[in-house]
Amino acid sequence: MAFAAWWGILNLVLTVALLAAVVYLFVLIARALKKYISSKEVREEKQAVKRTLGETLKAHRTRCHMTQEFEAESLGVSRSPNGRTAAQTPARQTCWRWRSCTE
């Protein structure tokens, strides 16, 4: 009889502990969702900062007052996609000159 009473008490304590853990996890999830939803401005700002490679190249090119044609010529590449092969890589000095202008 004493064993059954202890077993019942242990079962009740474990059930209450499990229920408390589930409620605590629910509270943590609710807090995380609330924080994520309220961070809308930060997510929009990150989206605005994130730019494509083409937009970045254009910004650097316009800042250095270079045309697309001049930039391609200084890098030793063609503007057309079929006009360049893998063997025609630009010289390392050309890349460094272009990089110093864009920084």
Backbone as CSV, one residue per row, in Angstrom:
resi,resn,N_x,N_y,N_z,CA_x,CA_y,CA_z,C_x,C_y,C_z
1,MET,0.807,-1.190,0.000,0.000,0.000,0.000,0.859,1.267,0.000
2,ALA,1.931,1.264,0.770,2.815,2.429,0.841,3.501,2.653,-0.505
3,PHE,3.830,1.531,-1.179,4.473,1.651,-2.486,3.533,2.305,-3.491
4,ALA,2.280,1.954,-3.464,1.303,2.529,-4.381,1.118,4.024,-4.110
5,ALA,1.142,4.426,-2.870,0.992,5.842,-2.521,2.190,6.639,-3.031
6,TRP,3.405,6.100,-2.783,4.600,6.784,-3.291,4.608,6.850,-4.813
7,TRP,4.183,5.774,-5.425,4.134,5.740,-6.893,3.152,6.788,-7.424
8,GLY,2.023,6.930,-6.788,1.026,7.921,-7.193,1.546,9.344,-7.036
9,ILE,2.234,9.580,-5.909,2.798,10.918,-5.664,3.889,11.229,-6.693
10,LEU,4.765,10.268,-6.974,5.821,10.457,-7.966,5.225,10.714,-9.341
11,ASN,4.191,9.985,-9.679,3.522,10.169,-10.968,2.913,11.567,-11.061
12,LEU,2.299,12.033,-10.002,1.704,13.363,-9.978,2.781,14.456,-10.111
13,VAL,3.897,14.308,-9.410,4.981,15.289,-9.470,5.563,15.342,-10.881
14,LEU,5.784,14.190,-11.496,6.323,14.158,-12.852,5.352,14.779,-13.858
15,THR,4.081,14.548,-13.686,3.081,15.126,-14.580,3.061,16.644,-14.451
16,VAL,3.115,17.146,-13.236,3.125,18.591,-13.011,4.400,19.206,-13.594
17,ALA,5.543,18.534,-13.428,6.805,19.042,-13.970,6.758,19.083,-15.498
18,LEU,6.208,18.049,-16.109,6.093,18.016,-17.563,5.158,19.116,-18.053
19,LEU,4.048,19.311,-17.380,3.115,20.365,-17.746,3.770,21.744,-17.594
20,ALA,4.532,21.949,-16.529,5.226,23.223,-16.326,6.248,23.459,-17.440
21,ALA,6.953,22.415,-17.869,7.934,22.550,-18.945,7.252,22.935,-20.258
22,VAL,6.100,22.347,-20.543,5.371,22.661,-21.773,4.889,24.112,-21.739
23,VAL,4.362,24.545,-20.611,3.899,25.926,-20.487,5.077,26.897,-20.633
24,TYR,6.230,26.567,-20.043,7.410,27.423,-20.148,7.890,27.515,-21.596
25,LEU,7.889,26.400,-22.315,8.267,26.435,-23.729,7.300,27.291,-24.543
26,PHE,6.033,27.197,-24.252,5.034,28.010,-24.945,5.286,29.499,-24.698
27,VAL,5.605,29.857,-23.467,5.891,31.257,-23.137,7.131,31.733,-23.896
28,LEU,8.173,30.903,-23.957,9.385,31.290,-24.682,9.116,31.480,-26.170
29,ILE,8.329,30.596,-26.754,7.989,30.719,-28.177,7.173,31.983,-28.422
30,ALA,6.239,32.272,-27.547,5.421,33.481,-27.697,6.286,34.735,-27.606
31,ARG,7.248,34.753,-26.684,8.151,35.911,-26.573,9.005,36.072,-27.827
32,ALA,9.520,34.962,-28.342,10.364,35.025,-29.538,9.567,35.542,-30.731
33,LEU,8.337,35.064,-30.887,7.498,35.539,-31.992,7.163,37.023,-31.845
34,LYS,6.895,37.448,-30.626,6.590,38.860,-30.392,7.793,39.737,-30.742
35,LYS,8.991,39.291,-30.360,10.205,40.045,-30.669,10.452,40.073,-32.173
36,TYR,10.221,38.952,-32.858,10.429,38.895,-34.306,9.444,39.804,-35.036
37,ILE,8.204,39.785,-34.606,7.188,40.615,-35.260,7.479,42.100,-35.039
38,SER,7.968,42.453,-33.865,8.244,43.861,-33.595,9.532,44.350,-34.252
39,SER,10.338,43.460,-34.829,11.590,43.858,-35.478,11.403,44.104,-36.968
40,LYS,10.227,44.480,-37.381,9.919,44.681,-38.799,10.802,45.754,-39.426
41,GLU,11.038,46.845,-38.702,11.848,47.929,-39.239,13.271,47.473,-39.524
42,VAL,13.832,46.665,-38.658,15.195,46.181,-38.835,15.273,45.288,-40.071
43,ARG,14.278,44.427,-40.262,14.278,43.547,-41.425,14.147,44.356,-42.711
44,GLU,13.344,45.411,-42.713,13.205,46.256,-43.900,14.505,47.008,-44.185
45,GLU,15.195,47.435,-43.127,16.462,48.137,-43.306,17.512,47.206,-43.914
46,LYS,17.570,45.964,-43.451,18.508,45.006,-44.024,18.204,44.759,-45.488
47,GLN,16.947,44.691,-45.824,16.551,44.476,-47.215,16.980,45.654,-48.077
48,ALA,16.896,46.869,-47.540,17.285,48.046,-48.310,18.796,48.099,-48.498
49,VAL,19.555,47.640,-47.502,21.008,47.663,-47.589,21.504,46.605,-48.565
50,LYS,20.819,45.483,-48.604,21.231,44.397,-49.471,21.000,44.796,-50.932
51,ARG,22.065,44.792,-51.714,21.958,45.162,-53.117,22.538,44.046,-53.969
52,THR,22.168,44.055,-55.209,22.709,43.059,-56.124,24.105,43.465,-56.553
53,LEU,24.828,42.532,-57.137,26.173,42.812,-57.618,26.135,43.881,-58.702
54,GLY,25.146,43.807,-59.581,25.023,44.795,-60.648,24.807,46.201,-60.116
55,GLU,23.979,46.330,-59.086,23.741,47.649,-58.497,25.008,48.189,-57.844
56,THR,25.761,47.320,-57.177,27.002,47.734,-56.537,28.026,48.172,-57.567
57,LEU,28.171,47.387,-58.644,29.111,47.746,-59.698,28.731,49.078,-60.347
58,LYS,27.451,49.272,-60.564,27.000,50.521,-61.183,27.303,51.713,-60.279
59,ALA,27.090,51.547,-58.979,27.367,52.640,-58.048,28.852,53.006,-58.066
60,HIS,29.736,51.997,-58.050,31.172,52.274,-58.091,31.558,52.896,-59.431
61,ARG,30.979,52.399,-60.506,31.312,52.893,-61.842,30.894,54.348,-62.003
62,THR,29.708,54.686,-61.541,29.247,56.070,-61.671,30.024,56.998,-60.744
63,ARG,30.436,56.491,-59.574,31.231,57.314,-58.666,32.591,57.647,-59.274
64,CYS,33.153,56.702,-60.053,34.457,56.934,-60.693,34.306,57.563,-62.074
65,HIS,33.092,57.917,-62.470,32.818,58.544,-63.766,33.318,57.676,-64.920
66,MET,32.974,56.388,-64.859,33.377,55.450,-65.901,32.140,54.957,-66.643
67,THR,32.284,54.754,-67.947,31.197,54.144,-68.707,31.367,52.638,-68.646
68,GLN,30.315,51.913,-69.027,30.413,50.457,-69.065,31.488,50.022,-70.048
69,GLU,31.548,50.701,-71.146,32.514,50.351,-72.178,33.943,50.573,-71.669
70,PHE,34.185,51.718,-71.012,35.514,52.010,-70.497,35.900,51.011,-69.408
71,GLU,34.954,50.675,-68.545,35.230,49.729,-67.473,35.571,48.354,-68.035
72,ALA,34.801,47.915,-69.011,35.074,46.610,-69.618,36.426,46.617,-70.315
73,GLU,36.746,47.713,-70.971,38.026,47.810,-71.669,39.187,47.817,-70.678
74,SER,39.025,48.528,-69.559,40.111,48.581,-68.576,40.310,47.244,-67.879
75,LEU,39.244,46.453,-67.783,39.373,45.119,-67.185,39.813,44.078,-68.200
76,GLY,39.770,44.437,-69.455,40.180,43.500,-70.487,39.121,42.474,-70.818
77,VAL,37.868,42.859,-70.669,36.764,41.953,-70.983,35.865,42.612,-72.006
78,SER,34.991,41.797,-72.568,34.036,42.302,-73.537,32.699,42.497,-72.855
79,ARG,31.907,43.448,-73.342,30.573,43.653,-72.764,29.622,42.559,-73.183
80,SER,29.872,41.956,-74.339,28.975,40.893,-74.799,29.333,39.592,-74.101
81,PRO,28.344,38.767,-73.770,28.626,37.542,-73.024,29.387,36.498,-73.839
82,ASN,29.298,36.511,-75.174,29.966,35.509,-75.986,31.358,35.937,-76.426
83,GLY,31.758,37.147,-76.150,33.024,37.657,-76.648,34.216,37.339,-75.770
84,ARG,34.045,36.591,-74.720,35.137,36.334,-73.779,35.267,34.846,-73.522
85,THR,36.477,34.346,-73.534,36.717,32.941,-73.236,37.449,32.838,-71.915
86,ALA,37.589,31.625,-71.415,38.254,31.424,-70.128,39.730,31.772,-70.200
87,ALA,40.340,31.655,-71.372,41.761,31.959,-71.505,42.035,33.454,-71.476
88,GLN,41.030,34.278,-71.667,41.212,35.725,-71.715,40.892,36.354,-70.362
89,THR,41.659,36.037,-69.367,41.432,36.646,-68.062,42.189,37.956,-67.986
90,PRO,41.660,38.949,-67.305,42.340,40.241,-67.229,43.626,40.129,-66.408
91,ALA,44.566,40.991,-66.686,45.828,40.998,-65.958,45.586,41.386,-64.503
92,ARG,46.449,40.910,-63.644,46.294,41.179,-62.217,46.432,42.674,-61.919
93,GLN,47.324,43.366,-62.628,47.480,44.808,-62.411,46.206,45.556,-62.773
94,THR,45.544,45.124,-63.832,44.308,45.776,-64.241,43.257,45.631,-63.152
95,CYS,43.160,44.447,-62.572,42.187,44.225,-61.498,42.508,45.105,-60.295
96,TRP,43.786,45.240,-59.959,44.150,46.065,-58.813,43.868,47.538,-59.080
97,ARG,44.095,47.992,-60.326,43.797,49.393,-60.658,42.308,49.652,-60.529
98,TRP,41.499,48.720,-61.022,40.053,48.897,-60.963,39.585,48.853,-59.505
99,ARG,40.179,47.963,-58.715,39.778,47.818,-57.318,40.129,49.078,-56.525
100,SER,41.280,49.687,-56.811,41.652,50.894,-56.068,40.687,52.032,-56.381
101,CYS,40.116,52.037,-57.570,39.143,53.076,-57.922,37.820,52.849,-57.204
102,THR,37.459,51.588,-56.994,36.150,51.293,-56.397,36.154,51.342,-54.888
103,GLU,37.278,51.416,-54.262,37.299,51.443,-52.794,37.252,52.841,-52.255
